[in-house]
Amino acid sequence: MYRSSDLRNEYKVLSGMISLHRIKGIYTCRQMKVKKVLSLMLLALWLKIPAKTQEVTENGSQKMQWFANTKLGIFIHTGIYSVNGIDESWSFHNRKISHAEYMKQLSGFTMERFDPAAWADLIRESGARYAVITTKHHDGVAMYDTRMNELSTVKATPAGKDIIRPFFAELRSRGIKCGAYYSLIDWTHPDYPGFLRDSAKYAIGNEPGRWERFHYFLQGQITELNRLYQPDLWWFDGDWEHSAEDWQAGKIRDLILKNNPGAIINGRLQGFGDYATPEQNFPVQRPNYPWWELCMTTNDSWGYQPRDQNWKTPYEIISIFTDVIANGGNLLLDIGPKADGTIPAEQVRILKELGKWTCKNAEAIFGSIPGLPPGHFYGPSTLSSDSTTLYLFMAGTPLTQIVIRGLWQEIEDIRVVGSGKKLSWKNVGKISWSPVPGLVFIDVPKKITDPYMTVLRVRLKKPVRLYRGQGGLNL
């Protein structure tokens, strides 16, 4: 059984009573009255957060609360690459086609059926509480009316319109947070050194003046996006091509927060972001940030590619999503609209099916904290913010029963989320002469199961306490 004194000894924290909601999925057995700064310090020690990142997250813990509570976001990759349905930016960078051929797609990007209200309605229906849209990908084409050059959907495409402004307005009218994806790199800009996978325009050391001119452009676009749209979240990309010092990452962060202090920034600003962003692959170990987000496609492509029909099923996405939130993260699920502004039918179906499930099980998802550590329940789980209600996500269809191990607290009742159906349970293996808790077996009738994943609500008489010993009298 974990005690606050064990934590103090392990982390050499000389303080009074410590009570954390979580430290990498392990719960204490004291009353849960935690000072946020102390919690974050302990979490940083456990996760070994780099010094700069630790400073950023400690100072930003309050503004990160909405992000921690939202759990689900929708990523939107819209751009000229949807005209031919090819790899966004990478198709010319990797020499699949020439840069000139790639840029010809500007003439086909019409967005003639773009309906920002319909996009926002679909996002709300999915259950997502925030959305992130590309404002400029690596190809340099801005999705808004930039004044820093002529390469935008307003000036260089038949769409002739700002995509970001009306979309953000529709999101905000529905209470959905707005995120701006922005690529630091710009393979089209004449003053950016990178271009093709195996060649560059110039070396920074040889032409520092060109690099400074690009910084003026880069920081100018970031400043105008911040001024025009006040994004709730900045989602940077492309940082791998240069160091934080080369990017002037600290200055970029300061530029944003000076006039938009509530904005949060993803971890792709090399130590100056607020949360981690693993991509596509589910992390086996929790990322080294207090907050994290898995960004993932609905098929295998970020942008619209009609040849890619390898769609994830709603069950697969729900399974991934529950694993993410059980480990304290968010899921940022991607869709790629067509060049006319419509969203592929399969992506609409996926988001609608996801929305049916998230709406039904909202209490187990939004505002929750990570659930039981491995070994206590074979499946994802979450807890209510006061740790008195445990939510069990039943992956697959159990034959007759599921089991919880090492639960000290008495159970008030167990019900199926969404229907309120009451379930029976019993304690097995509780020995009268031992204080060690037994096993809780819960009866799960087949008729109550959800088509995708059933969620059970286990109400406890007191905040959760877990036995972590080796059996017998070993506490």
C-alpha positions in Angstrom: 0.0 0.0 0.0 1.4 3.4 -1.0 1.7 6.0 1.7 2.6 9.6 1.5 5.6 8.9 3.7 6.9 6.4 1.1 6.7 9.2 -1.5 8.6 11.6 0.8 11.4 9.1 1.4 11.6 8.2 -2.3 11.8 11.7 -3.6 13.4 13.3 -0.4 10.6 15.8 -0.1 10.7 17.4 3.3 7.2 18.7 3.7 4.1 18.1 5.8 1.2 16.1 4.6 1.4 15.2 0.9 -1.6 13.9 -0.9 -1.5 13.5 -4.7 -4.3 12.7 -7.1 -1.8 10.8 -9.1 1.9 10.1 -9.7 2.3 8.2 -12.9 -0.9 6.2 -12.2 -0.2 5.4 -8.5 -2.5 6.8 -5.9 -1.8 7.7 -2.2 -4.1 6.6 0.6 -4.3 10.0 2.4 -7.0 12.6 2.1 -6.8 14.2 -1.4 -6.1 17.8 -0.6 -3.2 18.7 -2.8 -1.3 21.9 -3.3 -0.9 22.2 -7.1 2.7 23.4 -7.1 3.8 20.6 -4.8 2.0 18.0 -6.9 3.7 19.3 -10.0 7.1 19.3 -8.4 6.7 15.7 -7.4 5.4 14.8 -10.8 8.3 16.5 -12.4 10.7 14.5 -10.3 9.0 11.2 -11.2 8.9 12.1 -14.9 12.4 13.7 -15.1 11.1 16.7 -17.0 13.9 18.8 -18.6 14.7 22.0 -16.6 13.2 24.4 -19.1 10.1 22.4 -19.6 9.6 22.0 -15.9 9.8 25.8 -15.5 7.3 26.3 -18.3 4.8 23.7 -16.9 5.0 24.9 -13.3 4.2 28.4 -14.3 1.4 27.4 -16.6 -0.4 24.7 -14.5 -3.6 26.8 -14.1 -4.0 27.7 -17.7 -3.5 24.0 -18.7 -6.6 22.9 -16.8 -9.0 23.3 -19.7 -6.6 21.2 -21.8 -6.4 18.5 -19.2 -10.2 18.4 -18.9 -11.1 18.3 -22.6 -9.6 14.9 -23.5 -10.6 14.9 -27.2 -9.7 17.3 -30.0 -10.1 17.2 -33.8 -7.1 17.9 -36.0 -7.8 19.4 -39.5 -5.2 19.2 -42.3 -6.5 21.4 -45.1 -4.3 22.7 -47.9 -3.5 22.6 -51.6 -2.2 19.0 -51.3 -5.9 17.9 -51.3 -6.3 19.0 -54.9 -4.3 16.0 -56.2 -4.7 14.0 -53.0 -1.0 13.7 -52.4 1.3 13.9 -49.4 1.1 17.3 -47.8 4.4 19.1 -48.6 6.4 15.9 -48.3 5.5 14.9 -51.8 7.9 17.5 -53.3 10.4 17.4 -50.4 10.9 13.7 -51.0 11.0 14.2 -54.8 7.9 12.2 -55.6 7.0 15.2 -57.8 8.7 18.5 -58.5 8.1 21.6 -56.4 6.7 23.3 -59.5 4.2 20.5 -60.1 3.2 20.6 -56.4 2.5 24.3 -56.5 0.3 24.0 -59.6 -2.3 22.7 -57.1 -2.9 26.3 -56.0 -5.2 26.8 -59.1 -7.4 23.9 -58.0 -7.9 24.8 -54.4 -11.5 26.3 -54.6 -13.1 25.6 -51.2 -16.3 26.3 -53.0 -18.3 24.1 -50.6 -16.5 25.1 -47.4 -19.1 25.4 -44.6 -17.4 26.4 -41.4 -20.6 26.0 -39.4 -21.0 22.4 -40.7 -17.4 21.6 -39.7 -18.0 23.0 -36.3 -21.2 21.1 -35.9 -19.5 17.8 -36.8 -16.7 18.5 -34.3 -19.2 19.2 -31.5 -21.1 16.1 -32.4 -17.9 14.0 -32.1 -17.6 15.1 -28.5 -14.4 17.0 -29.0 -13.8 20.1 -26.9 -11.1 21.7 -29.0 -9.9 21.7 -32.7 -6.6 22.4 -34.3 -6.4 23.5 -38.0 -3.4 24.0 -40.3 -2.7 27.8 -40.8 0.4 27.0 -42.8 2.0 23.7 -43.6 5.7 23.1 -44.7 4.8 24.1 -48.2 4.4 27.7 -47.1 0.8 28.3 -48.2 -1.1 30.3 -45.6 -4.8 29.4 -45.0 -5.5 33.1 -44.0 -4.8 36.6 -45.4 -1.2 36.9 -44.4 0.5 40.3 -45.1 4.0 38.8 -44.9 3.9 37.5 -48.6 1.5 36.7 -51.4 1.3 33.0 -50.8 -2.1 32.5 -49.2 -5.5 31.1 -50.0 -6.8 34.6 -50.2 -4.3 35.9 -52.8 -3.0 32.8 -54.6 -6.0 30.4 -55.0 -9.5 30.6 -56.5 -10.9 30.1 -53.0 -10.1 33.7 -52.4 -10.9 33.5 -48.7 -9.6 33.3 -45.2 -10.3 29.8 -43.9 -9.3 30.4 -40.3 -11.4 33.4 -39.3 -14.9 32.0 -40.0 -14.0 28.5 -38.7 -12.7 29.9 -35.4 -15.8 32.1 -35.1 -18.1 29.0 -35.5 -16.0 27.0 -33.0 -16.1 29.7 -30.3 -19.9 30.2 -30.7 -20.2 26.5 -29.7 -17.8 26.8 -26.8 -15.0 24.8 -28.5 -11.4 25.9 -28.0 -9.4 26.9 -31.1 -5.9 25.7 -32.0 -3.6 26.9 -34.7 -1.2 24.5 -36.4 1.8 26.4 -37.7 4.9 24.9 -39.4 8.1 26.6 -38.4 9.7 25.4 -41.6 8.8 26.8 -45.0 10.3 24.9 -47.9 9.0 27.4 -50.4 10.2 30.6 -48.9 13.3 31.9 -50.7 15.1 32.7 -47.4 14.4 29.4 -45.7 17.6 27.2 -46.0 15.8 23.8 -46.3 14.2 22.7 -49.5 14.5 19.1 -50.7 15.3 16.0 -48.7 18.8 15.8 -50.2 19.6 19.4 -50.9 19.2 22.9 -49.3 19.2 26.5 -50.6 22.1 27.6 -48.4 23.9 27.0 -45.1 23.0 29.4 -42.3 26.6 29.9 -41.4 27.4 31.1 -44.9 24.5 33.5 -45.3 23.3 34.7 -41.9 21.5 37.7 -43.4 19.1 35.4 -45.3 18.4 33.5 -42.1 17.6 36.8 -40.3 15.2 37.8 -43.1 13.4 34.5 -42.6 13.1 35.1 -38.9 11.5 38.4 -39.7 9.0 36.6 -41.9 8.4 33.7 -39.4 7.9 36.0 -36.4 5.8 38.3 -38.5 3.3 35.5 -39.3 3.2 34.3 -35.8 2.5 37.9 -34.6 -0.3 38.4 -37.1 -1.9 35.0 -36.3 -1.8 35.9 -32.6 -3.3 39.3 -33.2 -6.0 38.2 -35.7 -7.2 35.1 -34.0 -5.9 34.8 -30.5 -5.6 31.0 -30.6 -6.2 29.2 -27.4 -3.6 26.7 -28.4 -0.5 26.8 -30.7 0.5 23.6 -32.4 4.0 24.0 -33.8 5.6 21.6 -36.2 8.9 21.2 -38.1 11.2 22.0 -35.2 13.5 19.1 -36.1 15.4 21.0 -38.8 17.1 23.4 -36.4 18.0 23.9 -32.7 15.9 25.9 -30.2 18.6 28.6 -30.3 18.4 28.8 -34.1 14.6 29.0 -34.0 14.8 31.6 -31.3 12.2 29.5 -29.6 12.2 31.5 -26.4 11.4 34.7 -28.3 8.6 32.9 -30.2 7.0 31.9 -26.9 7.4 35.4 -25.5 5.9 36.9 -28.7 2.8 34.7 -28.2 2.3 35.2 -24.5 2.9 38.9 -24.4 -0.5 39.6 -26.0 -2.1 36.2 -25.5 -1.1 35.1 -22.0 -3.6 32.3 -21.8 -2.4 30.5 -24.9 -0.8 27.1 -24.4 1.9 25.7 -26.7 2.7 22.2 -27.8 6.0 20.6 -27.1 7.4 21.0 -30.6 9.2 24.3 -29.6 12.1 22.4 -28.2 11.8 22.9 -24.4 9.5 26.0 -24.6 6.2 24.2 -24.9 3.6 23.1 -22.4 2.8 19.6 -23.3 4.1 16.6 -25.3 2.8 15.5 -28.7 3.6 11.9 -29.6 2.5 11.2 -33.2 0.6 8.2 -34.5 2.2 5.6 -32.3 0.7 5.0 -28.8 3.4 5.6 -26.2 4.1 2.5 -24.1 5.6 4.7 -21.4 3.8 7.9 -20.4 5.6 11.0 -22.0 7.8 13.1 -19.8 5.3 15.9 -19.4 2.5 16.5 -16.9 0.2 16.9 -20.0 0.3 15.1 -23.3 -1.6 14.5 -26.4 -1.5 11.7 -29.0 -2.1 13.0 -32.6 -3.4 10.3 -34.9 -5.0 10.0 -38.3 -8.3 8.3 -39.1 -6.7 6.4 -41.9 -2.9 6.5 -42.7 -2.8 10.1 -44.1 -3.0 13.6 -42.6 -4.5 15.3 -45.6 -7.1 14.1 -48.1 -5.8 11.1 -50.1 -8.6 9.2 -51.9 -6.3 6.2 -52.5 -5.9 5.7 -48.8 -8.8 3.6 -47.7 -7.2 2.1 -44.6 -9.7 3.5 -42.2 -9.6 2.9 -38.5 -12.9 1.5 -37.2 -14.8 3.4 -34.6 -14.0 0.6 -32.1 -10.3 0.9 -32.8 -10.4 4.7 -32.3 -12.4 4.3 -29.1 -10.0 1.7 -27.8 -7.0 4.0 -28.5 -8.9 7.0 -26.9 -9.7 5.1 -23.7 -6.0 4.0 -23.3 -5.0 7.6 -23.8 -7.2 9.1 -21.2 -6.5 6.3 -18.8 -2.9 7.4 -19.0 -3.7 11.1 -18.5 -3.5 12.3 -22.1 -5.7 13.7 -24.8 -6.4 12.3 -28.3 -6.2 14.7 -31.3 -7.9 12.9 -34.1 -7.2 14.0 -37.6 -9.5 14.6 -40.6 -8.5 15.9 -44.1 -11.1 17.9 -46.0 -11.2 17.8 -49.8 -10.1 20.8 -52.0 -13.8 21.9 -52.3 -14.1 22.1 -48.5 -16.2 18.9 -47.9 -15.2 16.3 -45.4 -14.9 12.7 -46.7 -17.9 10.6 -45.9 -15.9 7.9 -44.0 -14.4 10.6 -41.7 -17.9 12.0 -41.1 -19.1 8.5 -40.1 -16.2 7.9 -37.8 -16.7 11.2 -36.0 -20.4 10.7 -35.6 -20.0 7.2 -34.2 -17.3 8.4 -31.9 -19.7 11.2 -30.8 -22.5 8.7 -30.0 -20.1 6.9 -27.6 -18.6 10.0 -26.0 -22.0 11.5 -25.4 -23.2 8.4 -23.7 -20.1 8.0 -21.6 -19.2 11.7 -21.0 -19.0 11.5 -17.2 -16.2 8.9 -17.5 -14.2 10.9 -19.9 -14.3 14.7 -19.5 -12.8 16.2 -16.4 -11.5 12.8 -15.3 -8.1 11.8 -14.0 -6.1 8.6 -14.7 -7.4 5.5 -13.2 -5.9 2.4 -11.7 -2.2 1.4 -12.1 -1.5 -1.8 -14.1 -2.5 -5.0 -12.3 -5.5 -3.7 -10.6 -7.9 -4.0 -13.6 -7.2 -5.4 -17.0 -8.3 -2.5 -19.1 -8.4 1.3 -19.2 -9.9 3.1 -16.2 -10.4 6.7 -15.0 -11.4 8.4 -11.8 -13.6 11.3 -11.0 -11.7 14.4 -9.9 -12.3 13.7 -6.2 -11.3 10.0 -6.6 -14.6 8.6 -5.2 -15.9 7.2 -8.5 -14.0 4.7 -10.6 -14.8 4.2 -14.3 -13.9 0.8 -15.9 -13.7 0.6 -19.7 -14.4 -3.0 -20.8 -12.5 -3.6 -23.9 -14.0 -6.6 -25.8 -17.0 -8.5 -24.4 -16.4 -10.3 -21.1 -17.9 -13.7 -20.7 -19.6 -13.2 -17.3 -17.4 -11.3 -14.9 -14.6 -8.7 -14.6 -12.4 -8.2 -11.5 -10.7 -5.4 -9.6 -7.7 -6.2 -7.5 -6.3 -4.5 -4.3 -9.2 -2.1 -3.7 -9.3 -1.1 0.0 -12.4 1.1 -0.2 -15.9 -0.2 0.3 -18.2 0.0 -2.8 -21.4 2.0 -2.6 -22.8 0.7 -5.9 -21.9 -0.3 -9.5 -23.9 0.8 -12.5 -23.6 0.9 -16.3 -22.8 4.4 -17.5 -25.4 5.6 -19.9 -28.2 3.3 -18.8 -27.9 3.3 -15.0 -28.4 -0.4 -14.9 -27.3 -1.7 -11.4 -24.8 -4.6 -11.3 -24.0 -7.0 -8.5 -20.6 -7.8 -7.1 -18.9 -9.9 -4.5 -15.6 -10.0 -2.6 -13.6 -13.1 -3.1 -10.5 -14.3 -1.1 -10.8 -11.9 1.8 -9.2 -13.7 4.8 -10.6 -12.8 8.2 -7.2 -12.6 9.9 -5.6 -10.5 7.2 -6.2 -6.8 6.5 -5.3 -7.3 2.8 -8.4 -6.8 0.6 -9.8 -9.5 -1.5 -10.8 -9.4 -5.2 -14.0 -7.7 -6.4 -15.8 -9.8 -9.0 -18.5 -7.8 -10.9 -21.2 -9.7 -12.8 -21.6 -8.3 -16.4 -24.7 -9.6 -18.2 -24.3 -9.7 -22.0 -27.5 -7.7 -22.6 -26.0 -4.5 -21.1 -23.0 -4.3 -23.3 -22.3 -1.3 -25.6 -21.7 -2.0 -29.3 -18.2 -0.5 -29.0 -17.2 -0.4 -25.3 -19.2 -0.7 -22.1 -18.2 1.6 -19.2 -19.0 0.8 -15.6 -19.3 3.4 -12.8 -18.0 2.1 -9.4 -19.0 4.5 -6.6 -16.8 4.2 -3.5 -17.7 5.3 0.0 -14.4 7.1 0.3 -11.6 8.2 -2.1 -9.8 5.3 -3.7 -7.1 3.5 -1.8 -5.1 0.7 -3.3 -3.2 -2.3 -1.8 0.2 -2.7 -3.5 1.8 -5.3 -1.3 2.8 -9.0 -1.9 0.0 -10.7 0.0 -0.4 -12.2 3.4 0.4 -9.7 6.1 2.7 -7.7 3.9 1.1 -4.3 3.6 
